[in-house]
């Protein structure tokens, strides 16, 4: 019989019963899966990425299968910030007692600030996760997260209008992930989430065209795990603020690796689309795995490598 294990962690002042969190864009607003699994086993839920206005998203096809992963170009389809704060988050809070994370997107600094202020005012939201992989419409289309100065600008603007913890979600499509992370930390970020998807592409050789209508998309799944782990390790050891690790996590062993690399919490993304029961299964497998590794509390292994 496995002795009781302590799976609890803290993201700053926020306690989580365990570190496992479905990643944004792979779990809807949580409500969609409420009839299929017990949401209350989850440490937190990162909700679908939200913009100021409702978005239909990119043209189809939006998904392409890959070896050990997938490419998606959904295009931030969402109902808009007002629906999030007035309908989605309150409905989830009525049935879920864990940490609710609003994932915020924007195409200008002003939009990020507006969306975060609205989410911050919602009593049902505990933490803001700011996705800076969006293209800067006023800056030539380059993603905010690829330039330290732009990343810092978004972080400062958001922190100026919020009181709740702000985690900046970083893009891996950069030369120096540590420079971006430090810029966000210096600008006041309370934590960091990494990584977002890599850029990928597939071609249908028979039809002689790209599989994704948008040509390129975000590459995720088990194939990206070593890249994500490396970046988590780099950032966790360069910054003093907590990190949520994300990218290719599919097993309890991956959660332990991410935490040993320095992650305080771990998000599960593409695996949810393959297996909607992935997060509960990972959580259920953790105690026995911890026992086999001589781990009594997950907090004791954070950043030990």
C-alpha positions in Angstrom: 0.0 0.0 0.0 1.4 3.4 -1.0 1.8 5.8 2.0 0.0 9.1 1.7 1.9 11.6 -0.4 1.7 15.4 -0.4 0.9 16.5 -3.9 0.1 20.1 -2.9 2.0 23.1 -4.3 1.8 26.9 -4.1 1.9 29.3 -6.9 2.9 32.3 -4.9 0.1 32.8 -2.4 -2.3 30.4 -4.2 -2.5 26.9 -2.9 -3.1 24.0 -5.3 -4.1 20.5 -4.2 -1.8 19.2 -6.9 0.3 20.7 -9.7 -1.6 19.3 -12.7 -3.5 21.9 -14.8 -5.1 21.5 -18.2 -3.5 24.0 -20.5 -5.4 26.8 -22.3 -7.0 25.8 -25.5 -7.2 22.1 -24.7 -9.9 22.0 -22.1 -12.4 24.6 -23.3 -13.8 26.6 -20.3 -13.9 23.5 -18.2 -17.6 23.2 -18.4 -17.5 21.1 -21.6 -15.9 18.2 -19.7 -17.9 18.5 -16.4 -20.1 15.5 -17.3 -17.1 13.4 -18.3 -14.8 13.7 -15.3 -14.5 15.1 -11.8 -13.1 18.6 -12.3 -12.4 18.9 -8.6 -9.4 16.5 -8.8 -7.5 19.1 -10.9 -5.1 21.5 -9.3 -6.2 24.3 -11.6 -7.8 24.9 -15.0 -6.4 27.3 -17.6 -9.4 28.5 -19.6 -9.6 29.0 -23.3 -7.6 32.0 -24.6 -9.8 35.1 -24.6 -9.6 38.4 -26.6 -11.6 41.6 -26.2 -14.0 40.8 -29.0 -15.5 37.5 -30.0 -13.4 35.7 -32.6 -14.5 33.0 -35.0 -10.9 31.9 -35.6 -9.0 30.8 -38.6 -10.4 29.0 -41.7 -10.4 25.2 -41.7 -8.7 22.8 -41.8 -7.1 23.9 -38.5 -5.5 20.6 -37.3 -2.8 18.4 -38.7 -1.5 15.2 -37.1 2.2 14.7 -36.7 4.5 12.0 -35.4 4.2 12.3 -31.6 2.3 15.5 -31.8 -0.1 17.8 -33.7 -0.2 21.2 -35.4 -3.1 23.5 -34.7 -4.1 26.9 -36.1 -7.4 27.5 -34.4 -6.9 31.3 -34.3 -8.1 32.1 -30.8 -11.7 31.3 -31.4 -13.5 32.5 -28.3 -16.7 34.4 -27.2 -14.8 37.5 -25.9 -13.9 38.9 -22.5 -17.3 40.0 -21.4 -18.7 36.4 -21.9 -15.8 35.0 -20.0 -16.3 37.2 -16.9 -20.1 37.3 -16.9 -20.9 33.7 -17.9 -18.0 31.2 -18.3 -16.0 31.8 -15.1 -19.0 32.1 -12.8 -20.5 28.9 -14.2 -17.3 27.0 -13.7 -16.9 28.4 -10.1 -20.3 26.9 -9.2 -19.0 23.4 -9.9 -15.2 23.7 -9.4 -13.3 24.6 -6.2 -9.7 24.8 -7.6 -7.7 27.6 -9.1 -9.3 29.2 -12.1 -6.9 30.7 -14.6 -8.0 33.2 -17.2 -5.8 33.0 -20.3 -5.7 36.5 -21.8 -4.7 37.4 -25.4 -4.5 40.7 -27.2 -3.3 42.4 -30.4 -2.2 45.7 -28.7 -0.9 46.7 -25.3 -4.2 48.5 -24.7 -6.2 45.3 -25.4 -4.1 43.3 -23.0 -4.6 45.9 -20.3 -8.4 46.1 -20.9 -8.9 42.4 -20.9 -6.8 41.8 -17.8 -8.6 44.6 -15.9 -11.9 43.0 -16.7 -10.7 39.5 -15.7 -9.1 40.9 -12.5 -12.5 42.3 -11.5 -14.1 38.9 -11.8 -14.3 37.3 -8.4 -14.4 33.8 -9.9 -10.9 34.2 -11.5 -7.9 33.5 -9.3 -4.9 34.0 -11.7 -4.3 35.7 -15.0 -2.1 34.0 -17.6 -1.1 36.4 -20.3 -0.4 34.9 -23.7 2.2 37.1 -25.4 2.5 35.0 -28.5 0.0 37.2 -30.3 1.1 39.4 -33.2 1.5 43.1 -32.3 -0.7 44.8 -34.8 1.0 48.1 -34.1 4.5 46.7 -34.3 4.6 45.1 -37.8 3.0 41.8 -36.8 5.9 40.5 -34.7 4.7 38.6 -31.6 5.0 40.5 -28.3 6.8 37.6 -26.8 9.8 37.6 -29.2 11.2 40.9 -28.0 12.2 41.6 -24.4 11.1 45.3 -24.6 7.6 44.4 -25.9 7.2 41.6 -23.4 8.1 44.0 -20.6 5.7 46.7 -21.9 2.8 44.3 -21.9 3.7 43.0 -18.4 3.9 46.6 -17.0 0.6 47.6 -18.6 -1.2 44.5 -17.2 0.3 44.8 -13.7 -0.8 48.5 -13.5 -4.4 47.5 -13.7 -4.5 44.2 -11.7 -4.2 43.0 -8.2 -4.4 39.2 -8.9 -1.3 37.2 -9.8 -0.1 37.6 -13.4 1.8 34.9 -15.1 3.2 35.6 -18.6 3.1 32.8 -21.0 6.2 32.7 -23.1 6.8 31.8 -26.7 9.5 29.3 -27.5 10.1 30.8 -30.9 12.9 33.0 -29.7 16.7 32.9 -29.7 17.1 33.6 -26.0 14.2 32.5 -23.7 16.0 33.7 -20.6 16.2 37.3 -21.8 12.4 37.4 -22.4 11.7 35.8 -19.0 14.0 38.2 -17.1 12.4 41.2 -18.9 8.9 40.0 -17.7 10.2 39.4 -14.2 11.8 42.8 -14.0 8.6 44.4 -15.3 6.7 42.9 -12.3 5.4 39.5 -13.5 4.4 37.2 -10.6 5.2 34.1 -12.5 5.8 32.6 -16.0 4.3 29.8 -18.0 6.3 28.1 -20.7 6.3 27.0 -23.3 3.6 27.9 -25.8 3.6 26.0 -29.1 6.5 25.8 -31.5 5.9 26.7 -35.2 5.3 23.8 -37.5 4.0 22.8 -40.9 2.7 19.8 -42.8 2.3 19.4 -46.6 -0.2 17.0 -48.3 2.1 15.6 -51.0 -0.8 14.2 -53.0 -2.8 17.5 -53.1 0.4 19.5 -53.2 -0.7 22.0 -50.6 -0.3 22.7 -46.9 -2.5 20.6 -44.6 -3.3 23.7 -42.5 -5.3 26.4 -44.3 -3.2 29.0 -42.5 0.0 27.2 -43.8 1.8 27.1 -40.4 0.5 26.4 -36.9 1.5 25.7 -33.4 3.3 22.3 -33.0 2.7 20.6 -29.7 2.6 17.1 -28.2 5.2 14.6 -26.7 7.7 15.5 -29.5 8.3 19.0 -28.0 8.8 17.8 -24.4 12.6 17.9 -24.4 12.6 21.5 -25.7 10.0 22.6 -23.2 11.9 20.9 -20.3 15.1 22.6 -21.4 13.5 26.0 -21.4 11.8 25.5 -18.1 15.1 24.5 -16.6 16.8 27.6 -18.0 14.2 30.1 -16.9 13.5 28.5 -13.5 17.2 28.8 -12.7 17.5 32.3 -14.1 14.4 33.9 -12.4 13.1 34.1 -8.9 9.4 33.9 -9.7 7.5 30.6 -10.0 7.2 28.7 -13.3 4.3 26.7 -14.8 5.9 24.1 -17.1 4.0 23.2 -20.3 4.8 21.4 -23.5 4.5 17.7 -24.4 3.4 16.5 -20.9 1.6 13.2 -21.2 2.5 11.1 -18.2 3.1 11.3 -14.4 6.8 10.9 -15.2 6.7 14.0 -17.3 5.3 16.0 -14.4 8.1 14.8 -12.1 10.7 15.8 -14.7 9.2 19.2 -15.2 9.2 19.8 -11.4 12.8 18.6 -11.0 13.7 21.1 -13.8 12.1 23.9 -11.7 8.4 24.0 -12.5 6.1 24.6 -9.5 3.0 23.5 -11.5 2.7 21.6 -14.7 0.2 22.1 -17.5 -1.1 19.3 -19.8 -2.0 20.4 -23.3 -2.3 18.3 -26.5 -2.6 15.0 -24.5 -6.1 16.3 -23.4 -7.2 16.2 -27.0 -6.0 12.7 -27.5 -7.3 11.5 -24.1 -9.8 13.7 -22.2 -9.1 11.7 -19.0 -5.3 12.5 -19.2 -5.2 14.9 -16.3 -7.1 12.7 -13.8 -5.0 9.7 -14.9 -1.8 11.6 -14.3 -2.9 12.8 -10.9 -3.9 9.2 -9.9 -0.5 7.8 -11.0 1.6 10.4 -9.1 1.5 8.8 -5.6 2.7 5.4 -6.7 5.4 7.0 -8.8 6.5 9.3 -5.9 6.7 6.2 -3.7 8.9 4.4 -6.1 11.2 7.4 -6.3 11.3 8.0 -2.5 9.4 11.3 -2.8 7.1 12.3 0.1 6.2 15.8 -1.0 6.3 17.2 -4.5 7.5 20.5 -3.1 10.8 19.0 -2.1 11.8 18.2 -5.7 11.1 21.6 -7.4 14.3 22.7 -9.1 16.5 20.0 -7.7 18.3 19.4 -11.0 
